[in-house]
Amino acid sequence: MSVGPVRPAKWDSAYKCAIVAGSAESARRLPFDGVFMPAAYRPMPTLATMPLHPTAPPGHLVIVGGGEDRSQDMRVLRRFVELTHSADPSIVVLTAASTEQDLVAQAYQHAFGVLGARCTPFAMHSRLDAADPQVVEHILQADGVFMSGGDQRKLLAIIGGTRTSAAMHRVYRERGVCIGGT
């Protein structure tokens, strides 16, 4: 069955719904929101799109684009820390995309420290690292999660679909945690 837009056979203004089968008296009436697709024909929301806590504050996504300053005025990182909305921010840094994970971790640890944030970096060399319960627990407690730059295909290959990824989605949706990266 196609999921594309459909026009109702008739519009029942008394019930504000689409009549999709039979006569007006015996028809199945479906809620209709005006975009010519009865709600019953729409795809079901997935776990990724379904709001678990509709009243939770929206998180922030900080998409850097590369080459952010980690030693001078640090405007982008300073704004990232501000968007955590925490007086004592805790930031997890994931260095999976980088070829020099230890150096990058040290640089971010220093930069976020200068900005007044506690920084916990995690080097991720494999999907096993991304399944580590310690990493997941830190993410679940963090005010911000920052992914270092590098090879984005490598980042996705290591983190995509893992417990680390699920934890990041969860804190973004449920707690409004700031997620960023370059």
N, C-alpha and C positions, 0 to 999 in steps of 0.2 A: 504494500500500500504506500502510495506517495505521501510525503509529509508536507508538500508545498501548499500554498494558499488555495482554498476552495471557496466557491461562492455557494451560499446556501440556496436550496431550492426555493424556499420562501422565508420571509422574515415575519415573525409573530411579534408585533409591537406590544401586545398586551403582556406577554411573558418576557419580552426583550431577549429573545433567543432565536436560534436558527431552527427551522423545521427541515430535517434532512431526510425524512422518510415518511411515506404515507400521507394521509389527510391531516388537516389541522387538529382534528379531534383525536386521532390515534397515533399521531406522529411522536417520535422520540425528540424531545426538545433538549437542545444542548446550549449551555451558556455561550454567549457570543460577545466578543469585545470590539467589534467594529473593524477588524482588519481582514475580514472575510476568511477567517479560519476558526471554526469552532474549537473550543478549548480541548475537547475530547480527541481531536486529530493532531494536536501538537505533540511533539516528542516529550517524553517524561524528562524532568530535570535529572541530571546526574549528581553524584555526590560532590563533584567539583563545582557545580553551578548552584546547588541548593543551599540557601542560607541556613546555617544551623542555629544561629542566634540573630534574628532579624534586627534586634535592638543594639547589637554590638557596634562600636564606632568603626568606621571604615579605616583600613590600614592605608599606609602610603607606600607607593612603589617609586623608588628613586633609580631611574635608568640613566647611568652616567655617560656612557659612550666612549670611555677610555681617556687615559692621560690625566686623571684628576691629580691635583696638587696634594701631596701627603707631607709636605715639609714647610711650606711658607704660610700663606693665609688660610689654606685648607677650606675654602668657601663651600665646596660640595660636601665634604665630610662634616663640616660644622653644621650645615643645614640638615644633613642626615641625623646627626645627634639631636638637633632641635625637634625633628619630626618624631622622635621616640616619645616625646612628651613626658619624660621622666627626669626627676631631680637628680637621680643617681643611675644613669643609664648603663645597662649591661648589653654589650654587643657581641654577637658571635660572628666571626669572620671565617668563611669557607674559601680555601685556596685551591680548590680542585682544578680550576682552569689554568693555573700557572705552572710553568716549567720549573720555577725557582720557589717552591712553596714555603720553605723555611725563611728565606729572605723577605718574601712578600708578607708573611705572617708577622715578622718582626717590625716591618715598616708600618703596617696597620696597627699593631699593638702600641707602638710609639705614638703614632698620629692620634688615635682615639684616646690614648692616655693624656696627651697634651690638651685635648678637648674636654677632659673631665669624665670620660667614659671608661668603664671597666671592659676590657676586650679579651675575649677568649677565642684564639684562632684554632682551627682544626685543619690539618693537612689531610687531603683525601686523595689517595692514590688508586683506590679501587671501589667497587660497589660494596664490598664488605665494610670499608671505612664508613660509607654512607648509611650502613645499617647498624652502626654502633649505637647501643642504647645510651651511652654517655653523651654522644653528640646530640641525639634526639632530646634527651633531658635538658641539656643546655639550651637548645632552641626553644623548647616549651617554656622555659623560664626567662628568656631574653626579651629585651625591649626593642632590639633591632637585629637583623641578620643581613650581613653584607658579603657578597660574593666578589672575590677579586677577579681582575681581568686576566686575559689570556685566551686560550683556545676554547671557544664556547661549545664546540662539538664535544670536546673532552669533558667539559662541565656537565653537559646533558647526559653523556654516556655514563658518567660516574654517579650523578645524583638523580637523574630522571627516573621517576617511578619507585623511588626507595623510601624508607622510613624518614630519612632526612627531608625529602621533598614533601612528603605528607605532613610532617611536623611544621614545615614552613607555611604550607597552605592553611593548616589549622590555626596557627597563631595569627596569621594575617586576617582570616575570617572571624575568628572568635574574640581576639583581643586587640585587633587593630595595630598589630606590630608593624613597624617600618621594615620593608624588605628592599634591598638595593644592591647594586653591583655595577661593574664596569666591564 
